[in-house]
């Protein structure tokens, strides 16, 4: 073969080899770029906030005072809240209990829940009291909560919203007979109200789960997932001073209720008492209103009152949490404590040392606004020796 043909064929081989190398390089580059994007997405979706509970030998006083020495042993975590104040969290634990401290800014102190005010013509309810809650995913069962937090639930816990509105469950699967996918999604909710629990040195224990009515009667009730209170043994601890509630009780007891055209309070204070000095009245401190014409513009009454015998203690699983919420210098300090293992099926079991990741989020209500929620985070228990 002539020398020129050999050179030409050699050049063609070189061209073919160059094209293969370029193709390989393009594929390798695409794979590397995809891997980088996936790594970035993984990083962005992972909780970057870690709260470590430090082991201590002594229990803190749950009094809403942030400067107690035992809390200094815990490393603080600042966790951002969407459209709300940054929360500073600390946690410590003993051999059988866990304790949490949360601090956040709030320009106003709203510690009376929706008090009534008369404007001269009508009774109107005021702002909802300030609140704090911790939302702990039980057994990592809430789908995608560890990466997206409350966004997976379109948070708001809208009353009556169907399961599939939250994007984490679905309607009945005719093939399997199951009523939803991921039916075991649950979270433990540790709530502290500045009005209905803190005055009695208690928290309010709840669970985010499928409504019990549906579990009992799936053929007649729509499935919903929302926050509901844990089982409690003392009925009537908290009462509502409104004719709507009164008629609801009457309907449940007799099947008949009077029509309500205008909501208004049904009880007023006994002589010598008022909302300012007695914001959390007991039943025996109130009397039924017999003449609404005696009230003048600006008069106030409570919307919530309590059973003196119960003293704010729900009993049962709802009463697992002790604590206090105190406002000072435009800052709320919340302290809560409960057993690591309450023995109740609707509570998360905490086991320091088992290396199981616990994902959580924090909620706050301040300045009379709707509840605001934090990014997702991890809870970790340090070894007893530290670290």
C-alpha positions in Angstrom: 0.0 0.0 0.0 1.3 3.4 -0.9 2.9 5.4 1.9 0.3 8.2 1.5 -2.6 5.8 2.1 -1.0 4.5 5.3 -0.6 8.0 6.6 -4.3 8.8 5.7 -5.6 5.6 7.4 -3.4 6.4 10.4 -4.9 9.8 10.6 -8.4 8.4 10.4 -7.6 6.1 13.3 -6.3 9.0 15.3 -9.5 10.9 14.6 -11.6 8.0 15.7 -9.5 7.6 18.9 -9.8 11.3 19.6 -13.6 11.1 19.2 -13.8 8.1 21.5 -11.7 9.9 24.1 -13.9 13.0 23.8 -17.0 10.9 24.2 -15.6 9.1 27.2 -14.5 12.4 28.8 -18.0 13.9 28.2 -19.6 10.9 29.9 -17.2 11.0 32.8 -17.7 14.7 33.1 -21.5 14.3 33.1 -21.3 11.6 35.7 -19.0 13.7 37.9 -21.4 16.7 37.5 -24.4 14.6 38.3 -22.6 13.2 41.4 -21.7 16.7 42.5 -25.3 17.9 42.0 -26.6 14.8 44.0 -24.0 15.5 46.7 -25.1 19.1 46.9 -28.7 18.2 47.0 -28.0 15.6 49.7 -26.2 18.3 51.7 -28.9 20.9 51.3 -31.6 18.5 52.3 -29.9 17.2 55.4 -30.6 18.7 58.8 -27.6 20.9 59.6 -28.7 21.6 63.1 -27.8 19.1 65.8 -28.9 19.4 69.5 -26.9 17.4 72.0 -28.3 16.4 75.4 -25.6 16.4 78.1 -25.7 14.0 81.0 -26.1 15.5 84.5 -26.4 14.1 87.9 -29.0 16.7 89.2 -32.3 17.7 87.9 -32.9 21.4 87.0 -35.7 23.4 88.6 -38.4 23.8 86.0 -39.2 27.4 86.8 -38.4 29.4 83.6 -35.2 30.8 85.0 -32.4 30.4 82.4 -29.4 31.0 84.6 -29.4 27.9 86.7 -25.9 26.4 86.8 -26.9 22.9 85.6 -28.0 24.3 82.2 -24.4 25.6 81.6 -23.4 22.0 81.0 -25.4 21.8 77.8 -24.2 23.2 74.5 -26.8 25.7 73.1 -28.2 25.3 69.6 -29.7 28.3 67.7 -32.4 27.1 65.3 -34.1 29.4 62.8 -37.9 29.7 62.6 -39.7 30.5 59.4 -41.0 34.1 59.7 -40.4 33.9 63.4 -37.8 34.4 66.1 -34.7 32.3 66.4 -34.9 29.7 69.2 -32.0 28.9 71.5 -32.3 25.3 72.7 -30.5 23.4 75.4 -31.1 19.9 76.7 -29.8 17.7 79.5 -30.7 14.3 80.8 -30.4 12.2 84.0 -30.6 8.4 84.4 -34.4 8.4 83.8 -35.5 11.9 82.7 -34.8 14.4 79.9 -35.1 18.2 80.2 -35.4 20.9 77.6 -34.9 24.7 77.7 -36.0 27.0 74.9 -35.5 30.8 74.7 -36.9 33.1 72.0 -37.7 36.8 71.6 -41.3 38.1 71.8 -42.2 41.8 72.0 -45.5 41.2 73.7 -46.5 39.0 76.6 -49.7 37.2 75.7 -50.4 34.8 78.6 -54.2 35.0 78.8 -55.8 32.9 76.1 -58.3 34.8 74.0 -59.8 37.0 76.8 -63.3 38.5 76.2 -63.7 42.3 75.8 -67.0 44.1 75.5 -67.0 46.9 73.0 -70.3 48.3 74.1 -72.3 46.3 71.6 -70.7 42.9 71.3 -68.3 40.6 73.1 -65.0 39.9 71.2 -62.2 37.4 71.9 -58.6 38.6 72.1 -55.3 37.2 71.0 -54.3 33.6 71.4 -51.7 33.1 74.2 -48.0 32.5 73.4 -46.9 28.9 73.0 -43.9 26.7 72.4 -43.8 23.1 71.3 -41.3 20.4 70.3 -42.3 18.0 67.5 -40.3 14.7 67.7 -40.6 12.2 64.8 -41.4 8.8 66.3 -39.2 6.0 64.8 -38.5 8.2 61.7 -42.0 7.5 60.6 -43.0 10.9 59.2 -42.0 10.6 55.5 -39.3 13.1 54.5 -39.5 15.0 57.8 -35.7 14.6 58.3 -34.9 16.6 55.2 -37.9 18.9 54.7 -39.3 19.4 58.1 -42.8 20.8 58.4 -42.9 21.6 54.7 -43.9 17.9 54.1 -47.1 18.6 56.0 -47.9 22.0 54.5 -47.9 23.0 58.2 -50.9 24.6 59.8 -52.5 21.3 60.8 -55.6 22.5 59.1 -58.7 21.1 60.9 -60.5 18.7 58.7 -57.8 18.4 56.1 -57.6 15.0 54.5 -54.5 12.9 54.8 -53.4 13.3 51.3 -53.5 17.1 51.5 -50.3 16.8 53.6 -48.4 15.0 50.8 -47.3 12.2 53.1 -50.2 9.8 52.9 -52.8 8.6 50.5 -56.4 7.3 50.2 -57.4 3.7 50.4 -55.5 1.3 48.2 -58.1 -1.1 46.7 -55.5 -3.7 45.9 -54.1 -4.0 49.4 -57.1 -2.9 51.4 -55.0 -0.4 53.3 -56.6 3.0 53.9 -53.4 5.0 53.5 -49.7 4.6 52.8 -47.5 5.0 55.8 -50.4 4.7 58.2 -47.9 4.5 61.1 -46.6 8.1 60.7 -46.5 9.6 64.2 -44.8 12.4 66.1 -44.7 13.2 69.8 -45.7 16.8 70.5 -44.5 18.5 73.7 -46.6 21.7 74.1 -46.2 24.5 76.6 -49.0 27.1 76.8 -48.3 30.3 78.6 -52.0 30.3 79.7 -53.5 26.8 80.1 -50.5 24.7 81.2 -47.6 26.9 82.5 -49.6 28.5 85.4 -50.0 25.0 86.8 -46.3 24.0 86.2 -47.4 21.5 83.5 -46.9 21.0 79.8 -49.5 19.5 77.5 -48.5 16.2 75.8 -49.9 15.4 72.4 -49.4 13.3 69.3 -49.4 14.0 65.6 -51.2 11.0 64.1 -54.2 9.7 62.3 -57.4 10.7 64.1 -58.6 8.1 66.5 -62.2 8.2 65.2 -61.0 6.9 61.9 -59.0 4.1 63.5 -62.2 3.1 65.4 -64.6 3.5 62.5 -62.8 3.6 59.1 -66.1 3.0 57.2 -67.9 6.0 58.6 -65.1 8.6 59.2 -62.6 10.3 56.9 -58.9 9.8 57.7 -57.2 12.9 58.9 -53.8 13.5 60.4 -53.2 16.3 62.9 -52.2 17.1 66.4 -54.4 15.6 69.1 -53.9 15.3 72.8 -52.7 12.2 74.4 -55.1 10.1 76.5 -56.0 11.7 79.8 -57.9 10.5 82.9 -59.2 13.7 84.4 -62.1 15.2 82.5 -63.1 18.9 82.7 -59.7 20.3 83.7 -60.1 23.1 81.2 -63.4 24.8 80.5 -64.4 27.4 77.9 -66.5 30.4 78.9 -68.7 30.6 75.8 -72.3 29.8 75.0 -71.1 27.8 72.0 -69.3 25.3 74.3 -72.3 25.2 76.6 -74.6 24.3 73.9 -72.2 21.7 72.5 -72.2 20.0 75.9 -76.0 20.1 76.1 -76.2 18.5 72.6 -73.8 15.7 73.5 -75.8 15.0 76.7 -79.4 15.3 75.5 -79.2 15.6 71.7 -80.7 19.1 71.8 -79.0 22.5 71.7 -80.3 26.0 71.6 -79.4 27.9 68.5 -76.6 30.4 69.0 -76.9 33.6 67.0 -74.0 35.4 68.7 -71.1 34.0 70.7 -70.6 35.5 74.1 -69.4 34.5 77.6 -71.7 32.8 80.1 -69.8 33.4 83.3 -68.5 36.5 85.1 -66.3 37.0 88.1 -67.6 37.0 91.6 -67.5 40.4 93.3 -63.9 41.5 94.1 -62.3 39.5 91.3 -61.3 40.6 87.8 -59.2 39.4 84.8 -56.1 41.4 85.8 -55.8 39.9 89.3 -57.3 36.5 88.4 -56.5 35.6 84.8 -56.8 31.9 85.4 -60.0 31.5 87.4 -61.4 28.4 88.9 -65.1 27.4 88.6 -65.9 28.5 92.1 -64.6 32.0 91.3 -67.2 32.6 88.6 -71.0 33.0 88.5 -73.4 32.7 85.7 -74.4 35.9 83.9 -78.1 36.7 84.3 -78.1 40.3 82.9 -75.9 41.3 80.1 -77.0 44.9 80.3 -74.9 45.5 83.4 -71.6 45.4 81.3 -70.0 48.5 79.9 -67.5 49.1 77.1 -64.0 47.9 78.0 -65.1 45.2 80.5 -63.1 42.0 80.2 -63.8 38.3 81.1 -61.8 35.1 80.7 -62.5 32.7 77.9 -60.7 29.8 79.7 -61.3 28.7 83.3 -60.4 25.6 85.3 -61.5 22.9 87.7 -59.9 23.6 91.0 -59.9 19.9 92.0 -57.8 18.9 89.0 -55.4 21.9 89.4 -54.3 21.8 85.8 -53.3 18.1 85.9 -54.8 16.1 83.0 -53.6 12.8 84.4 -52.8 9.9 82.0 -50.4 10.3 79.1 -51.4 13.9 78.5 -49.9 14.9 81.9 -46.4 13.5 81.3 -44.7 16.8 81.0 -43.8 19.2 83.8 -42.5 22.7 83.1 -42.8 26.5 83.2 -42.9 29.3 80.7 -41.7 32.7 81.8 -41.5 36.1 80.0 -38.9 38.6 81.0 -37.0 41.3 79.1 -39.0 40.6 75.9 -37.9 37.0 76.0 -39.7 33.8 76.7 -37.9 31.0 78.7 -39.5 27.6 78.5 -38.4 24.7 80.5 -39.9 21.2 80.2 -39.1 17.7 81.6 -40.4 14.2 81.3 -39.3 10.6 81.7 -37.1 9.1 79.0 -39.6 6.3 78.8 -43.1 7.2 80.0 -44.5 3.8 79.3 -47.3 5.2 77.1 -47.8 4.1 73.6 -48.4 7.6 72.3 -45.0 8.9 73.5 -41.6 8.6 71.9 -39.2 6.4 73.8 -35.8 8.0 74.3 -32.8 5.7 74.8 -29.5 7.5 75.3 -26.6 5.4 73.9 -28.5 3.5 71.2 -27.3 5.8 68.4 -30.8 6.1 66.9 -31.2 9.4 65.1 -34.2 11.4 66.4 -35.4 14.2 64.1 -37.4 17.1 65.5 -38.7 20.6 64.9 -39.7 23.4 67.1 -42.9 25.5 67.0 -43.7 29.0 68.5 -46.6 31.3 68.7 -45.7 34.9 69.5 -47.2 38.4 69.1 -50.7 36.9 68.6 -49.6 35.4 65.3 -50.2 31.9 63.9 -47.8 29.2 64.8 -44.3 29.4 63.2 -42.1 26.4 62.7 -38.4 25.7 62.6 -36.1 23.9 60.2 -35.6 20.1 60.9 -32.9 19.2 63.3 -31.4 16.1 65.1 -31.4 15.2 68.7 -28.4 13.3 70.1 -27.6 12.1 73.6 -24.0 12.6 74.7 -22.4 9.6 76.6 -22.5 9.9 80.4 -18.8 10.6 80.5 -19.2 13.5 78.0 -18.5 13.9 74.3 
